[in-house]
Amino acid sequence: MKSRFRWVAALMAILLSLFIGFSFNSHETHAAKKDSNTLKIGMEANYPPYNWTQPTKSNGAVPIDGSNSYANGYDVQIAKIIGKRLHKKVIVEKTQWDGLLPALTSGKIDLIIAGMSPTPERRKAINFSAPYRKSTFVVITNKASKYSNAKKLTDFKGAKLTAQQGTLHYDLIKQLKGAKREPAMRDFSAMRQSLASGTIDGYVAEDIEFESYHNVNPNIIAVNLNKMAGFHVDHDDSVTSIGVKKGNTKLLDEVNATLRTISNKKRDQLMSQAVKEQPKAGNETKKENWLVTTWKQYGGMIMSGIGMTLLLALVGTIVGLLVGIVRTIPTPTTRGKRWALNFVKWLLSVYVEIFRGTPMMVQAAVIYYGIAQFWHLNLNRTLAALIIVSINTGAYLAEVIRGGIISTPEGQFEAASALGMTHNQRMWHIILPQAIRNCLPSITNEFIVNIKDTSVLSIISVSELFFVGTTIASQSFKFFPTYLMISAIYLILTFTITRIFNFIEKKLEGNKNYNLMANQVQVGTPKDAEANN
């Protein structure tokens, strides 16, 4: 049993080393230097033509921090002009829309340049520069839709409409009397897919979003809302500005001074250029299908996402094992050690209850942004993700491991103690091999769930598999094939992990011909006898 358990431990160590190396060494990552020569820009990098993600630095793209990808678009070009004036290198911090404000207030980014409107609610949290673009609001719908010829606000009666979550666009639907306001969506990629699949009749956006989408889908039309009687939008809501942290008046003044040097003609040229250079669908060659082209263009991103997903899942499993072992340490006889151990166990109990009782997505937002905002500790995204998954999954697996340990017959503990073994020797050589064998099916299930649950870390823009898939879908405009491919990869991962754990379980079970009352050389086969030795 001892040799088998050591073999399993060695296998787990090898897997951990492979996953770490795969995640961090297979692709060179761009990391923003923590010095005064870097200007960190927050944006979705998923809202063409304002901003998008691409695999190369072509057309003047800038690196995305913590990845081997680049960002480009109208916002990026504006950021480069500002960076040039400030003599700073522009680095993009790819962040989901909901995370932009906390990223700025916590100091993770210097500026928000993401097509954001300076609404009164946002002005309470951050400062805004002078506008750098003015927009017209439209309802984007299919040409064949009965709402494509709408002339009045009431013509949208019965239409299922939506908009991006956390934006003014969603509130504007209230002015369309009779329209059915569907739940807000996270990004424009999801809305485009919903419109194409017919689950919504349209979505409210800016005119430039129509220009961008129409460039790849000529079957849509934009219904101008600004020309309709009764439609009202405040000036601040119809322009886009750059977000600056409150108190940083020096940077705000420098941004405004730079914007004054960019003429309207130059801004129009930058936007026209962005529309032309944005990712387009239908670039497949006649000799290659979509899957081959996608792997050639985004294969590195996908493999990096797979490595990150596996690494996060594996670390959580190991932490759960360690926490479970600590919670089963016997009470020492010395008063000081006993109090210290009881305190540690109490902390672990609180830890288990808290992290089992709250969603991982909420934990990710609180840890990643909260620590930076209240303790001014700027965690790297990957490090934050490892911490989040470890403490979350560890809370579940700690109870699984603890249950396996305490379910081991008491006689095993007593026999080991009678042989003069210490607690560590008992755990390593006697108890843990049996406990892990007993709860290995539960560990397998938790590991598989953990692989899939890492997708919630997209809220802090960790480049795991799902986040990479979302990026590819938004750039290629092939939503269904992309997500089908990502689903197939998840299935392959979980199937492979299941087979590996089944193999380990068989190894831990040992010789099936074991008989307590017989000589194993007589009962077992020569192969079994050799294995026992």
N, C-alpha and C positions, 0 to 999 in steps of 0.2 A: 504493500500500500504506500509505503514511504517513497519508493522509487517512482511509482506512478504519479503521485502528487507533485514530486519535484519536476517530473517530465511535463506535467500540465502547467506548472508555474513557469517553467522555461518557455513553453509555447506562448503563453500569454505575454511574457516579456518581449519575445521576438515580435509578436503582432503589434505590441505597443510601439516598439522601435520603428517598425516598418511604417505604421500609420503616421507617426510623427515625422519621419523622414519624407514620406510621400506628400504630406501636407505642406511642409515648409521648405523642402529642398528641390522638389520637382519643378517648381516655378519660382522664378525670382520675383519678389514682391517689392512694390514701391512703398517706402515708409517716409512720412513727413518728418523732417528733422525738427527737433524741438529747439529752434533758434529763431532769432528775430528776422531772418532772411526768408521766412516762409509765410505765405498768406493762405490760410486754410479757408476754403469756400465750401459752404454747405449747399447741397442740391440733391434732387432725386436721381439725376442722371438717367431719367426714364420718362422724359416729357419732351419729345421732339416737337418742334425744332428748337425749343428753349434749351434743352439739355438732353443728352443721351449717352449711353455706354457703347464703346467700340473696342475691339481687340488690339488695335494698333494706334500709333500716335500720328497717323496720317491727317492731313488737313488742319494741322495746328492743334491737335488734341493735347490735353494735359493729363498727367497720371492721376489715378484714383488711389488714395492712400490705402495701404493694406491689401493690394491686389496687383495683378499683372494686367489690368485693364486700364482704359483711358476714357476720359469724358470730353465731349465736344458739344457744340451748339451755340446759340446766340448768347446765352448766359456765360458760357465759358469764354467767349471772345471779349465780352464786356469785362469779365474778371481779369483777363490777360492785360487789357489796357490799364486797368487800375493797378495791377501788380507791377507793370512796367514803370508807371509813374512813381510808385512807392519803392522801386528797386527791390522787389521781392519775387520769389518763385511761387507760382500758383500751384497749389495742391488741392484736389477735390476730395472732400469727405462725403462719400455717397451715403445719403441718409434718407429714410422714408419721410414723407411729408409731415406726419405727425411728430416726428422726432427733430424737426428743424429748429423749432423754438427752444426746446430744452437743450439741444446741442449748443445753441448760441449762448443762452444764459448760463450754461455750465462751463463755458470757456473751451469747449471742444472744437469750435470753429470761430473764425474771425468775422465772417460775413455770410449772410444768406443771400444768394443770388439765384433765385429759383422761380421767377415769374410770380412773386408774392405781392398781393395787394396790401397797402398800408391801412387796414381797417382800424376803426377805433379800438376794438378789442385787442388787436395785436399791438397797437401803440401803447397800451398799458404795460405790456411786458418788455418790449424792445423799441428802439428808435429806428426811424426809416430815413433814407436819403431822399433826394428829389427824384421824381419819376424818371425811369429810363425807357418806358414804353407805355402807350395808351392803347386800350383794347376796345373792341366791340363785342357784345354778347350775342350768341346765337344758340339755336337748338339744332344739333346735328342729328339728322335722321336719314333713312333710306329714301331714294328718289321715288320708289314705288309706294311709299307710305302715304296714307291719306292725310297725314299732317304736314307733308312737304309743301303744300300750297297755303299754309296758314297765313292769314293776313291780320288777324286780331288775336289778342291774348286769350279770348274765349274759344278760339278755334282748336285749342289743345285739350278740350274737354275729353276726358276718357283716356288720354295718352299716358302711357307708363314711362315716366321720365326720371332720370337720376342725375347725379353730378359727383364730383370728387369730394370725399370726406374731408371735413374741416375747412371748406372753402365757401366763399360767398355764393358761388354758382348754385349750391344746393338750396340756399335760402331764396334764390331768385325764382325757383319753381313755384313758390307760394303765390307769385304774381300771375301765374298762368291758371286762371280760375277753372276749376274742374279737372285739372290734370292730376293724375295719381302719382304721388311722390314716392318712388321706390327707395329702398335703403341706399344710402350713399355708398360709393365704392372707393377703394383705396387709391387707384390710379387710373390713368386714361387707357392703359392697356386692357384692363378689365372691362371698361365701358365699351371699348371698341369691339371686344369679343362678344359682349352681351348684345350689342346692336346687330352684329353680324349673325348671331344665333337666333335673334328674334325674341329674346327674353325681355327686352325693353324696346320702346318705340323711338327713343332718342335720349340724348343727354345734353345738358347745358354746359357750354364752354365758351372760350374766346374764339374770335374769328381766325386767329393764327393756328389754333388746333384743327380747325376745318381745313385750312390750307395744307397743313402737315398730313392729315389723314387722307384728304382727297388726292394727294400726290401718289398714294399707293392703293387707294380704293375709289375709283371714279363713280361708283354707284351710290354715293352719298350726296346730300345737299345740306346747305346751311340756311336756316330761317332766321333772318335778322330780327332780334328782339328790340334793339334800340330804335327802330323805325315805327314800332307799334305804339298806338295811343295808350297812355296810362302806364307805360313801362318806365320805371324810375330807378336810377342807380346814382349813388353819391359819387362825387369826383374821385375820392380816395379809393373807391371800390372799382373804378374803371381804369386805374393805372397800376403799373407794377414798379416797385421800388426795391432798394437793397436794404436788408435788415442789418442793424448794428447794435451791439450790446449797450444797454443804458450805462451812462457814465463814461463811455469811450468817445468823448466829443472830438478828440484829435483825429481819430480814424474817420469819424463821420464827416468832418470838415474836409479831409483829404479826398474822400469818396465823392463828395459833392463838387469839389473843385475839379476832379477828373471828369465827372459827367458833363460839366459845363464845356469841356473841350471837345466833346463828341457831338457833332452836328446831327440834325435830324436826317440829313441825307446819308451820312455815314451809318447811322443806326438802321436805316432802311436797307442799305447795302448788306450789312451784317446779317439781318434777318433773311433777306433773299438768298444769301449764300448758305445760311443754315438750312433753309427749306430744300435747297438743291442737294446739299451734302448729307442730309439725314438718312438713316438706314432705310433701304427700300426692299420691298418684297419682290419676288420673281427674278432674283438674280441667278437662279440655277442655270447651269449650262445644259445643252441638249444631251450631253453624254453622261451627266451625273444627276442623280435624283436629289431630293431635298435632304435626306438623311446624310448622304455622303458630303454634300456641300456644308451642312451644318457642322459635322464633325471636323471638317477641314478648317472651318472658320472659328468655331467655338470649342473644339475638342479640349484644348488646354484648360479653359475655364471649367468645363464639365468635370474633367479628371481632378482638378483642384477642389471643386465642390464635393466630389465623392470622398476625397481624402479628408477634408475638414469634417464632413458628416461622421465618418467612421471614427476619427480621432475624438470628437466630442462625445460620441456614444461610449467609447471604450473607457475614457477617463472617468465618466460618471459611474461606470460599473466598478472600477477599482476603488474609488472613494467609498462607495457603498459597502464594499467588503471590509475596508479598514474601520469604518464607523461601526459596523456590526460587531467586529472583533473587540473594539474598545468597550462597547456597551455590555460585553459579557465577561469582562475581567473580574475575578473574584474579589471580594472586599478584603483589604489588607488588615492585619491585626494592629498595626501601629496607628494611633489616633490621627496624626497629621496626614499620613498617606490615605487613610480612610476618608477623611474630610475632603482631601484634594480629589480623590477618585469620585466621591459622591457628587462633588461640584461639577466635575467634568461630565459625568453621566447626566446630571440635571441639565447642563447646557446642551448636550446632545439630544435629550428628550425635547427640549424647547425647539431646538433646530428641526427635528423631525416633524413636530406638530405644525410649525410655521410653514415649512416648505412643502409639506404634504397638503396643506390647507389653502394654498394660494396658487394661481395659475403661473406657469413658467413665463408666459408673455409679460405678465405684470412684474414678475421678479426681474426680468431682463431690463425693462424700462427703469425700474427703481434703482437697480444696482448700477447700470451703465451710466445713466444720467444723474441719479441722486447722489452717488458718491462724488462725482465731479462737482456738483453744485454746492453740496454742503461741506464736503471735506477737501475740495479742490485737488482731488486725486484723479488725474486723467488716465483711465485705464485704456490700454490697447483693446480694440474690438475682439481680437482672437483670445486674449487673456480673459477679458470679461465673459466671453462665451464659455470658455473652459470652466470658469468659476461658477457660472449660472447653471450649466448642465450638471456639473459635479455635485453641487449642493442640492439641486432639485432631485436628480436621479438617486443620489446617495441617500436621501431621506427615505425613498421607497425601498431601495435595495438593502439598506441597513436593517430594516425590519425583516426582510426575507432571510438575510444571513443570520440575524439573531435568532429567528425562529428555527432555522436549521441547526444552530449550535445548541440551543436549549432542548431541542427534541432528541439529541443524542443521548442514549441510555446513560443513566447516572453511573452505572458500573464501569463505563469506559473511563470516566474521570477518576473514579476510585482506584481502578487498576493502574492507571498511569501514575497516580500519586504514590501508590504502594511501591512502584518501581523507582521512586525518587526523582521523577521528572518535575521540572519547574512548570509554571503556567505556560510560558512560551513554548516549551518543548511539547507539552500536552496538546496545545492548540495546533502547532505546526505538524506534528507527526501522527497524532491520534484523532483529534476532534475535527479539525477543518476538512481533512479529506472526506470524512463521513458526512459532515454538514453540507459541504458543497455538492457532494453527490446527491444528497437528498433533495436539495432545493435547486438543483441545476435547471430543471424545467422552468421554474419560476424566474430564474436569472435569465434564461434564454428569452422568455416572453418579455421581460423588462428591457433587455438589450434591444430587441426588435422594436418595441414601442419607442425606445429612446432614439433609435435611428430616424424614425418618422417624426418624432416630436422636436427634433432639432430645427425643423422648418419654422417654428415660431420665432427663432432668433433672427429671422428676417426683419423683425421690428427694429433691431439695432444694426441692420445692414451687414450681418456676418455673411461671408460668401460661402455658405453651405449649398447643398445641391438644389434645394427649392429656390433659393434666392438667385442662383445662377440661371435656373430654368426660367424664372420670371423675366430676367434681363434679356435672355435670348428671345423669348416670345415677343417682348416689346420691340426688339430691334428687327426681327425677321417678319413680324406680323403673321406668323404661322402659329396661332395659339393652340389649336387642338393637337397638331402633330408634335409640337414641342412638349406640351404637358403629358401627352401619351408616352413620349420617349422618356421623360423624367419618371413617370409612373413605372415604366418597364425597368429602369435602373434601380429604383427603390425595391421592386420585386426581386430582382437579381441579387441585390445586397442582402435582403432579409432571407431569401432562400439559401444563399451561400452560408450566412451566419448560422442558420438553423442546422444545416448539414455539419458544420464544424462543431457545434455544441453537441450534436448527437454523437459524433465521433468521440468527443471527449467523454461524454457520459458512458459510452461503451467501455472506454479504457478504464474509467473509474470503477466500473462494476466488477472488473476482475474476472477470475476464472469461474465459469458457470458450474464446473464439476466439483466445486469445493464441498468437502464433507468433514464436519468437525470430528467425527469418530474414526476417520480413515486416514491412511497415509496418502498424501497427495501424489506421490510418485506412482502409487498403485492405481488410484482413481483417475487421475488426469492423463492426458495424452503427453507424449514427449514434448510437444510444443508448449503445452500448458505448464509442464514442469520447468521448462527453460524460461518461460515468462515469469514464473514465480521467483526464480533465482535472480 
